[in-house]
Amino acid sequence: MRQQVVAGPLNEQEWCLLVGSAAASTKLRQLLPAFQRALTQSGAQVNAIRIKVQIPGR
């Protein structure tokens, strides 16, 4: 799944992740609570994570 996710911009404590498919987006949404908890524990000040599907070639 790592190949499907690209880090996007970080704006005012909101991080945007760009994914290459709807399936990857769905799986990532399931993992968001654990992912956000890990970020908080490591000291990152990210209050929200937004996921955008970005189809290559469009």
TIMI-2910 file (N, C-alpha, C, CB; in pm, 1 decimal, decimal comma, always signed):
<rs>
+----------+----------+----------+----------+----------+----------+----------+----------+----------+----------+----------+----------+------+
!      n_x !      n_y !      n_z !     ca_x !     ca_y !     ca_z !      c_x !      c_y !      c_z !     cb_x !     cb_y !     cb_z ! resn !
+----------+----------+----------+----------+----------+----------+----------+----------+----------+----------+----------+----------+------+
!    +82,1 !   -119,2 !     +0,0 !     +0,0 !     +0,0 !     +0,0 !    +86,7 !   +125,8 !     +0,0 !    -93,5 !     -0,3 !   +120,4 !  Met !
!   +206,8 !   +115,0 !    +48,9 !   +295,3 !   +231,0 !    +56,2 !   +316,2 !   +295,5 !    -80,2 !   +429,2 !   +190,8 !   +115,1 !  Arg !
!   +315,2 !   +214,5 !   -186,8 !   +333,4 !   +269,1 !   -321,3 !   +214,2 !   +353,0 !   -365,8 !   +356,6 !   +156,5 !   -420,5 !  Gln !
!    +99,5 !   +335,3 !   -302,5 !    -23,1 !   +406,1 !   -339,7 !    -38,9 !   +541,4 !   -270,5 !   -141,9 !   +320,3 !   -308,1 !  Gln !
!    +42,4 !   +569,0 !   -167,7 !    +23,0 !   +689,7 !    -85,8 !   +139,1 !   +786,4 !   -104,5 !     +8,5 !   +652,6 !    +63,5 !  Val !
!   +105,2 !   +913,2 !   -127,7 !   +204,1 !  +1020,4 !   -139,1 !   +166,6 !  +1129,2 !    -38,8 !   +210,6 !  +1077,7 !   -286,0 !  Val !
!   +264,8 !  +1175,1 !    +35,2 !   +239,4 !  +1281,9 !   +132,1 !   +208,6 !  +1410,8 !    +57,9 !   +360,6 !  +1301,2 !   +227,3 !  Ala !
!    +99,9 !  +1473,1 !    +94,7 !    +60,1 !  +1600,1 !    +36,3 !    +92,1 !  +1713,7 !   +131,7 !    -89,1 !  +1599,6 !     +1,6 !  Gly !
!    +29,5 !  +1828,0 !   +110,5 !    +60,8 !  +1946,1 !   +191,5 !    +10,4 !  +1935,8 !   +336,0 !     +1,5 !  +2069,0 !   +126,6 !  Pro !
!    +78,7 !  +2006,2 !   +422,7 !    +39,7 !  +2019,7 !   +562,8 !     -1,1 !  +2164,3 !   +583,1 !   +156,2 !  +1977,9 !   +661,0 !  Leu !
!   -129,9 !  +2188,1 !   +608,5 !   -183,8 !  +2323,1 !   +624,6 !   -252,6 !  +2336,5 !   +759,6 !   -282,1 !  +2356,5 !   +510,8 !  Asn !
!   -198,8 !  +2422,4 !   +843,8 !   -261,4 !  +2453,1 !   +972,5 !   -307,9 !  +2328,8 !  +1047,3 !   -378,4 !  +2545,3 !   +951,4 !  Glu !
!   -219,4 !  +2237,7 !  +1071,7 !   -243,9 !  +2115,6 !  +1148,4 !   -335,9 !  +2016,9 !  +1076,8 !   -303,1 !  +2151,1 !  +1282,0 !  Gln !
!   -353,8 !  +2030,6 !   +946,0 !   -429,0 !  +1932,7 !   +866,8 !   -335,7 !  +1881,2 !   +757,8 !   -560,5 !  +1995,7 !   +805,0 !  Glu !
!   -324,1 !  +1750,3 !   +750,0 !   -233,7 !  +1688,2 !   +654,7 !   -315,5 !  +1620,5 !   +547,0 !   -139,6 !  +1587,3 !   +724,1 !  Trp !
!   -278,1 !  +1641,3 !   +423,0 !   -346,9 !  +1580,8 !   +310,4 !   -261,0 !  +1467,4 !   +256,4 !   -377,0 !  +1685,9 !   +199,8 !  Cys !
!   -320,2 !  +1349,6 !   +243,3 !   -252,8 !  +1235,5 !   +183,1 !   -316,2 !  +1208,3 !    +47,8 !   -260,7 !  +1110,0 !   +274,9 !  Leu !
!   -234,7 !  +1190,2 !    -53,2 !   -282,0 !  +1162,9 !   -188,3 !   -266,5 !  +1013,6 !   -215,5 !   -204,0 !  +1247,8 !   -293,9 !  Leu !
!   -374,3 !   +949,7 !   -258,2 !   -369,9 !   +806,0 !   -285,0 !   -405,4 !   +779,5 !   -430,8 !   -466,1 !   +729,4 !   -191,0 !  Val !
!   -356,8 !   +668,4 !   -482,9 !   -371,8 !   +638,5 !   -624,3 !   -495,3 !   +560,8 !   -663,1 !   -256,1 !   +565,1 !   -669,0 !  Gly !
!   -576,4 !   +519,3 !   -566,5 !   -696,8 !   +443,8 !   -601,8 !   -800,3 !   +453,9 !   -490,6 !   -662,3 !   +296,2 !   -629,5 !  Ser !
!   -923,1 !   +426,2 !   -527,1 !  -1031,8 !   +428,3 !   -428,2 !  -1013,9 !   +316,8 !   -325,8 !  -1168,7 !   +414,7 !   -497,8 !  Ala !
!   -962,7 !   +203,3 !   -369,8 !   -940,5 !    +91,3 !   -277,2 !   -836,3 !   +128,1 !   -171,4 !   -895,3 !    -34,7 !   -354,6 !  Ala !
!   -729,2 !   +192,8 !   -213,5 !   -627,0 !   +236,4 !   -118,3 !   -683,5 !   +341,3 !    -22,9 !   -504,3 !   +292,6 !   -192,7 !  Ala !
!   -769,4 !   +427,8 !    -72,9 !   -833,7 !   +529,0 !    +10,4 !   -919,1 !   +463,5 !   +119,1 !   -920,0 !   +622,7 !    -76,0 !  Ser !
!   -995,0 !   +363,5 !    +81,4 !  -1080,9 !   +293,3 !   +177,3 !   -998,5 !   +227,2 !   +286,7 !  -1166,5 !   +188,5 !   +105,9 !  Thr !
!   -892,2 !   +159,3 !   +248,8 !   -806,9 !    +91,8 !   +346,9 !   -739,6 !   +193,8 !   +438,0 !   -700,7 !     +5,1 !   +276,1 !  Lys !
!   -692,6 !   +303,5 !   +380,9 !   -626,8 !   +406,6 !   +460,3 !   -723,5 !   +469,6 !   +559,7 !   -567,7 !   +513,9 !   +369,6 !  Leu !
!   -847,6 !   +489,9 !   +518,7 !   -948,8 !   +545,5 !   +610,5 !   -970,4 !   +453,1 !   +730,5 !  -1083,0 !   +567,7 !   +536,4 !  Arg !
!   -960,6 !   +322,8 !   +709,0 !   -973,6 !   +227,3 !   +819,9 !   -856,4 !   +237,7 !   +916,3 !   -984,0 !    +84,4 !   +766,4 !  Gln !
!   -740,2 !   +274,2 !   +864,7 !   -619,7 !   +283,2 !   +947,0 !   -597,6 !   +421,2 !  +1009,2 !   -500,3 !   +247,0 !   +864,3 !  Leu !
!   -679,2 !   +519,4 !   +972,6 !   -658,1 !   +656,9 !  +1019,1 !   -651,3 !   +673,5 !  +1171,0 !   -767,0 !   +742,9 !   +966,8 !  Leu !
!   -739,7 !   +612,0 !  +1249,8 !   -729,1 !   +633,1 !  +1395,3 !   -593,0 !   +589,4 !  +1451,3 !   -840,6 !   +556,7 !  +1467,1 !  Pro !
!   -543,9 !   +474,8 !  +1409,3 !   -413,7 !   +427,2 !  +1458,1 !   -301,2 !   +515,5 !  +1405,2 !   -390,0 !   +280,3 !  +1416,2 !  Ala !
!   -312,2 !   +557,8 !  +1281,2 !   -211,5 !   +642,9 !  +1219,7 !   -204,2 !   +778,0 !  +1291,2 !   -242,1 !   +662,8 !  +1070,5 !  Phe !
!   -318,4 !   +836,8 !  +1318,3 !   -321,5 !   +966,6 !  +1386,0 !   -271,8 !   +953,8 !  +1530,6 !   -464,4 !  +1025,1 !  +1383,7 !  Gln !
!   -304,0 !   +843,9 !  +1595,2 !   -256,1 !   +820,6 !  +1731,8 !   -103,0 !   +810,6 !  +1733,2 !   -319,5 !   +691,3 !  +1790,7 !  Arg !
!    -46,0 !   +739,5 !  +1636,3 !    +99,6 !   +726,0 !  +1627,6 !   +166,2 !   +860,9 !  +1601,6 !   +137,5 !   +626,7 !  +1517,2 !  Ala !
!   +105,9 !   +942,6 !  +1516,3 !   +160,1 !  +1076,3 !  +1489,9 !   +159,3 !  +1161,8 !  +1616,0 !    +80,0 !  +1145,8 !  +1379,2 !  Leu !
!    +49,0 !  +1156,8 !  +1689,9 !    +36,5 !  +1235,3 !  +1813,3 !   +139,2 !  +1190,1 !  +1916,7 !   -106,0 !  +1222,7 !  +1871,3 !  Thr !
!   +157,5 !  +1058,2 !  +1929,3 !   +254,0 !  +1005,9 !  +2025,8 !   +397,4 !  +1043,1 !  +1989,6 !   +241,1 !   +855,1 !  +2035,5 !  Gln !
!   +423,2 !  +1061,9 !  +1860,2 !   +558,5 !  +1098,3 !  +1818,4 !   +582,3 !  +1249,6 !  +1824,1 !   +584,6 !  +1047,4 !  +1677,3 !  Ser !
!   +479,3 !  +1325,4 !  +1863,0 !   +495,3 !  +1468,8 !  +1880,7 !   +448,0 !  +1554,2 !  +1764,3 !   +636,1 !  +1498,1 !  +1906,1 !  Gly !
!   +395,5 !  +1492,9 !  +1660,0 !   +345,3 !  +1569,8 !  +1545,4 !   +216,9 !  +1642,1 !  +1585,3 !   +320,1 !  +1476,9 !  +1422,5 !  Ala !
!   +202,4 !  +1764,2 !  +1539,4 !    +82,9 !  +1841,0 !  +1571,6 !    -11,2 !  +1841,2 !  +1451,7 !   +119,6 !  +1985,7 !  +1612,6 !  Gln !
!    -69,0 !  +1725,6 !  +1425,2 !   -163,3 !  +1708,5 !  +1315,8 !   -298,4 !  +1675,6 !  +1378,6 !   -116,6 !  +1595,8 !  +1215,2 !  Val !
!   -394,9 !  +1766,3 !  +1360,8 !   -527,3 !  +1745,0 !  +1418,5 !   -621,2 !  +1670,3 !  +1325,2 !   -588,4 !  +1876,9 !  +1455,7 !  Asn !
!   -593,9 !  +1676,4 !  +1195,9 !   -681,5 !  +1611,2 !  +1098,3 !   -598,1 !  +1560,3 !   +981,5 !   -791,7 !  +1708,8 !  +1048,5 !  Ala !
!   -642,8 !  +1450,1 !   +925,2 !   -580,1 !  +1394,3 !   +806,0 !   -688,4 !  +1382,9 !   +700,1 !   -512,4 !  +1254,9 !   +834,9 !  Ile !
!   -661,3 !  +1443,2 !   +585,9 !   -755,4 !  +1440,6 !   +473,7 !   -697,4 !  +1349,0 !   +366,4 !   -781,9 !  +1585,3 !   +416,9 !  Arg !
!   -782,5 !  +1270,6 !   +304,2 !   -738,6 !  +1177,8 !   +200,3 !   -802,0 !  +1219,3 !    +68,2 !   -775,8 !  +1030,5 !   +236,4 !  Ile !
!   -717,9 !  +1231,0 !    -35,3 !   -766,8 !  +1262,6 !   -167,8 !   -721,3 !  +1153,9 !   -263,8 !   -717,6 !  +1401,9 !   -213,7 !  Lys !
!   -814,0 !  +1107,0 !   -346,6 !   -779,7 !  +1010,3 !   -449,7 !   -730,6 !  +1089,0 !   -570,7 !   -902,3 !   +918,0 !   -486,2 !  Val !
!   -611,0 !  +1058,0 !   -613,9 !   -550,2 !  +1126,8 !   -727,3 !   -514,6 !  +1020,4 !   -830,9 !   -423,1 !  +1210,2 !   -683,8 !  Gln !
!   -595,5 !  +1011,3 !   -935,2 !   -576,4 !   +912,9 !  -1039,7 !   -460,0 !   +956,8 !  -1128,3 !   -706,0 !   +894,3 !  -1122,9 !  Ile !
!   -357,1 !   +871,3 !  -1145,8 !   -245,1 !   +907,6 !  -1233,2 !   -290,9 !   +935,9 !  -1376,6 !   -140,7 !   +796,0 !  -1233,5 !  Pro !
!   -234,6 !  +1038,3 !  -1436,2 !   -269,2 !  +1072,3 !  -1574,3 !   -386,7 !  +1165,2 !  -1588,5 !   -297,4 !   +949,9 !  -1649,7 !  Gly !
!   -444,1 !  +1209,9 !  -1480,9 !   -557,9 !  +1302,4 !  -1486,9 !   -521,0 !  +1437,0 !  -1434,1 !   -675,7 !  +1248,3 !  -1409,6 !  Arg !
+----------+----------+----------+----------+----------+----------+----------+----------+----------+----------+----------+----------+------+
</rs>
